[in-house]
Amino acid sequence: MNLSDKEFIKNYQENGFLCPIPAIGKEMAAKALEKIEEVEAANGGKWPNDFALKPHLVYPFLDEIIRHPRILDAVEKILGPDIICWQCRFFIKNPGDGGFVSWHQDISYWGIDINENILTAWLAFTPATKENGVMKVVPGTHKLKLLPHREGAGSALTVRGQEVDVDVDESQAVYMELDAGEMSLHHVKLFHGSDPNESQQRRVGLAIRYIPTRAKPLEGLPKDSVSLVRGVDNFNYFHHEFSPKSIMDSASVEQHKKITETYKIINNMAASRLDETISNQ
Ligand SMILES: O=C(O)CCC(=O)C(=O)O
């Protein structure tokens, strides 16, 4: 994808997504994949559940990735210069594991102003193809309001098994195919999901959620925590996280535990207020 900044922004504003975008490159992606697979091997072949959310708080190689200048240069075009990483988590599909993601809009349970300009950078460590269950999107749906979601009906790969409570026209789906080291960007209200991996190759990606520092949390929730990755935070709506000094150093593990416990409370509160949030928009 070779667009001028103006075209890049226009395309994103019109469609609600962009891909493929060069990000960390093939070599860094391969090295990161080796590290991911070492962690999985030490945990019975699976990424550890306890570190499913915000693994960058305990693994320095992921902290480096969420701050990668090429990722942030692209994100800055959309969000502006003051950027925080609010969350990140892996989406891993192994051949034949049946994992899929139902159609949904991301912002439902995040506890942040649903009208803010918030996006996900989905970074591929392996090629992501139609055969191995790449992410699919419906262009333009980011212009819709936040819609009601059913919980539990959808995939086990999302935090609440959520699924948007409308019929989505599959014929409108666009598949965001990526090579290892590339990324896509998608808007927080864009309809997106993914099908099972029908190939013989794994599909490994990291969804990094970036928001501008001005994005306001919903009122009445515990104060959430974020990593400032570029610019300055003049708003202080969030606590600031520190980077891990080494893999799983004790201060980082403690920080991670506290922050993810608080986030689970926020997520549940945001879910219980979803109807109200939707009707107030
Ligand atoms: O990786 C996938 O298949 C889906 C990712 C997703 O739903 C997200 O990034 O919000």
The ligand as an SDF file (V2000), in Angstrom:
LIG
                    3D

 10  9  0  0  0  0  0  0  0  0999 V2000
   -7.9420  -11.8690   15.0200 O   0  0  0  0  0  0  0  0  0  0  0  0
   -9.1170  -11.9940   14.7410 C   0  0  0  0  0  0  0  0  0  0  0  0
   -9.5150  -12.9000   14.0320 O   0  0  0  0  0  0  0  0  0  0  0  0
  -10.1220  -11.0030   15.2330 C   0  0  0  0  0  0  0  0  0  0  0  0
   -9.4970   -9.8410   15.9180 C   0  0  0  0  0  0  0  0  0  0  0  0
  -10.4650   -8.9280   16.5370 C   0  0  0  0  0  0  0  0  0  0  0  0
  -11.6330   -9.2010   16.6710 O   0  0  0  0  0  0  0  0  0  0  0  0
   -9.9900   -7.6310   17.0150 C   0  0  0  0  0  0  0  0  0  0  0  0
   -8.8340   -7.2810   16.8210 O   0  0  0  0  0  0  0  0  0  0  0  0
  -10.8100   -6.9020   17.5990 O   0  0  0  0  0  0  0  0  0  0  0  0
  1  2  2  0
  2  3  1  0
  2  4  1  0
  4  5  1  0
  5  6  1  0
  6  7  2  0
  6  8  1  0
  8  9  2  0
  8 10  1  0
M  END
$$$$
